[in-house]
Amino acid sequence: MIPLVIVDLDGTMIGSSGLVQECLWQAVEKAKVAGVKAAVCTGRPCGGGAQKVAQRLGPNNPHIFHSGAVISYPDGRPLSVHALPGAVTEQVIAFSREHNLVLELYTPSEMFVERKTPLSEAHAKMIAMSAVVRDLKSVLASEPIVRAQWVVTSAQLSIVEALKFNNMQISRASSPVLKDTYFISITQAGVSKGTAVEHLAKHLKIDLANIMAVGDSRGDLPMLERVGHPVVMANSELELLARYPTVVGDVEDCGAAQAFELALRR
């Protein structure tokens, strides 16, 4: 039996409905009764929908949020927080203003934008959080920023992905809930879903070789590379499907439930 299953949310646990299907919750509960621990590893913040999923998945253990920049319990108690360097965040803000991009800045507890747009509001609704409108430089001056995130369409993706900043880790994600939308997360250099999985494993005293991780996108690669039992969804990006042989069903078909069933048999 696998002692710990770490799961991504969008495209893995959460499909186009924006909710976790009951068939998946049934598989999770069966695994938990057998002694399997479960933890979220997501780019989402510890709030809104992600917080509710984490609470049900594992109310007494830490979970990974903000693509690894924050590890915390579902009630918000932090285990690990990594803030972005101020100079880098200033560059990101300036670039976003120059190119008229939707930029979100996250503190450990809140989400900030400089203006609300249909794209930013659709994303806020998706994660069940309300964005605070404020001058982002004033936010940077007063609060620790754990993650910056561009919310872009496919037409804007090349502009953002061509950027090279020092002291930053950049990862890309998408969600079945928002079509033609990409989330480009920026965290401190050396901070990723992978480093957070290492930290979580050490905290829980579980060998990485005995951990299962389940994901669907390029942003999940750091965590999949670290564990002994990487599992990818049928709806995963081609890069992941070519690399990892253990593939479960599509997110729309409750595929992640098969991962929890595998965890019981290994």
N, C-alpha and C positions, 0 to 999 in steps of 0.2 A: 504493500500500500504506500502511496505517495503521501508524505506527511504535510506538504504545503503545495497548494495550487495558487499561482499568481495569474490574474486575468486582466487583460485590457478591457476597456468598456466599449467604445464606439467601434462597430464592425465586428465585435467579438461577443460581448454580452448584450449589447444594445443594437437593434436593427432599425429599420425605417420607421417603426412605430414610435421610437424614442423611449421605449420601455423594455424591461427584461421580461421575457416570456415566462409564463407559469411553468412550462415544461422544464425550463432551465432551473428555476427555483426548486422544483421537486428533486432534480438531480443534485443540486447543491446541498439541500437538507439531508438527503440520503448519505452523501459523502461526509457531512459534518457529524452525523450520528455515529458513523464508523470511526471518527477520530481525525478526519482530514481537516486541516486548517485552510482557509481561503483568504486571499487579500487582493484588493484592487491595485492595479498599476496603470495609471491614466494620465493624460495631459490635462484633464479637467481639474478645477480647484476643489478643495475640501469644503464643499457647500452645495446646495441645491440637490440635483439628482444624484450626483456622484456620492455625496455624503450619505444619502438614503440607502444607496446600494451597498456602500461599505458597512453601514450599520447592520444591515440584514446579513451580509456575507460573513462578517466577523466582528461583532461589536466589542470584543475584548482584546483585539490585536491591532497593531498599526497597519496603515495602508499607504500606498505611494500616490502622491498627487503632483500636479505641475511638472509632469515628465521627469520626476525624480528630485525636483528642487525642494519639495516638502514631503516628509514622512510624518504622519500624525495618526492619532486615534480618531475614530469617527466623531467624537465629541469636540475635536479641534485641538486637543492637547498635543503639542509638537514633540516628535522624537528627534527630528533633524530639519534644519532650515538653512538654505543656501541662497543668499541675496546676490543679485547682479551688481557688478561694479558700476558706480554712478556715471563714469565717463562713457562707458559703453551704452548705457541706457539713454544718455543724452544724444549719442549718435543715432540710435534707433529712432528716437522721437523726431529728430531733425530729418532723417531720411523719409519717415512716414509722412511728415508734413509736406516735404518737397514733392512726393509722388502721390499725395492724396490717398494714402492707404489707411484702411481701418486697423488701428493699433489698440490693443488692450494691454494694460499694465495690471499685474496682480500683486497684491500684498498677501500675507498668509491668510487673510480673512475676507478681502474685498476685491472687486474688479472695477477698474477705472477706464473710461474712454474720454476723448476730448469732445466728441459729438456723437449723437445717435444717428445711425443710418439704417436702412432696411436690412443690410447685411449684419451689422452689429446687433440689432434687435432680434433678428432671427436666431443668432447664436446664443444670445442671452436667454431667449425662450427655450432653446434646446437644452441648455444646461440648468434651467430653472433658477437663474440668478438675475439680479437686477444690477445693471452697470451704473456706477456713479459718474456723472459728467463733471469733469474738472480739468483744469490746465495740467497736463501730464508732468510738466517740469516742476510744478508746485507739489505734486504728489511725490515725485522723486526726492525733492528737498526735505520732505517731512516723514517719509515712511520707507521701510525696506521693500524693495521690489524683488520678488522671488522669480518672476517670469514675465517676459514680454511676449506678446503673440500677435502676429498679423493674421487677419481673417481675409482671405483673398479668393478671387475667382480663378479659373484656369487661365484666363487671359492675363492676369497679373502675376501668375506664379513664377514665370521666368525672371521677372524683375527682382523678386525677393530672393530666389534661389541662387542668383548670380552674385549675391553679396558675400563678402568675406570680412568678418570682423574678428579681431583678436579677443581672447578671453571670453569666447562664447561657444556654447554648444547649440547647434541648430537641428531641430527635428521636424519632420512633416507628418501630418495626420489628416484623416478625413473622416466623415461620418455618413452613414446611409441616410441619416435624417435630413441633411442639407446637401443636395445634389450640386455638383460643380462648385464646391467650396472646399478650400484647403486651410489648414491651421498650421502656421509655421511658428513653432515655439522656440524661444530663445532663453537658455538658462546659462548659469555660470559654467565656464570651461571645466571639463572633467565631471560635470554633473549630468547624469542621464538616467533613464529607466534602469540601465544596467548597474550603475554604481549604487543606485537606491536598492536594487534587489540584493546586492552584496551586503549592504548595511542591514537590511531587514533580516536576511538569513543569519547574520552574525548575532543580531539582537534576539532572534528566536532560537538560536543555537541549533540550526538545521543546516546540514551540509548542502552546498549548492548542487552537488551531484544527485541529491535526492529530491530536488524541487522540480515541479512542472510549471512552465509558463505558457500561456496561450495568447496569441496575438494575430493580427491580420495586416499590419502595415509596416513600412520601412522604419517608422519611429519605434516599433517594438523590437527591432533587431538587437539593440544592446541588451535587453533582458533575455531574449531567446538565446543569445550567444553565451550567457553566463550559466545557464542551468543545465542539469543533466537530462531533462525531459522536455525539450521544446516541442510545442504543438501549434500548428497554424490552421486557420479557418479555410474552408473551400473558397470563400470570397476574397482571400488574401491577394496582395499584389504578387505579380508573377515572380518577382525576385525571391520572395519567401517560399512560394510553391516549388520553385526549382531547387531550393536549398535544403528544405526540411521534408523528410519522408512521411512524418506522422501528420496526416491531414484529417480534420473532422469536418462535419457538414457546414453548410452555409449558415450565416447568422440568422437569416430569415427562417431557417428550418431547425432552429434550436441546436445548432451544431456544437456549441460549447458544452452542452449537456453530455455529449459523448466524451469530452475531455475529462469531466469529473467521473464518468463511468470507468474510463481507462485508469484514472488515479486509484480507484479501488482495486483494480486487478493487478497492478504492478508492485 
